[in-house]
Amino acid sequence: MAEMATAATWYTYRGAAARAERSVRSIKRWVREGMAAGWDDEGRRIIREDLLLAELRRRLDANPAHQYRIRRELGDTPVEGWS
């Protein structure tokens, strides 16, 4: 079965921030730190959804507080005695 190509979804900074549930400032910082972004016909920065979500996942995976929260919710690690 042949795969159908789907059109990529693009977001402005504000749209990307809403999609990732982060601030516009954070999205701008991610672009400054190397996340790929393009320009639209009106001169605005745009970010492809798959790249945005990959960057969000990468940053969540690198965040120890997020990892502790996930472990606690899954019951993977005992939480007694943790501060």
HUWO-V268313 format. One line per field, one symbol per residue. phi: phi as a letter, one per 40 degrees, with the letter a starting at -180 (. if undefined). burial: 1 if it has 24 or more other ideal C-beta (glycine too) atoms within 12 Angstrom, else 0. Layout:
phi=???
burial=???
This chain:
phi=.ccccbcccbbcdcccccccfbcddcccccccchccabbcccgccbbcdccccccccdccccccccccccccccgcbcbcgcc
burial=00000000011110011011010000100110001010000000111100110011001000000000000000000000000
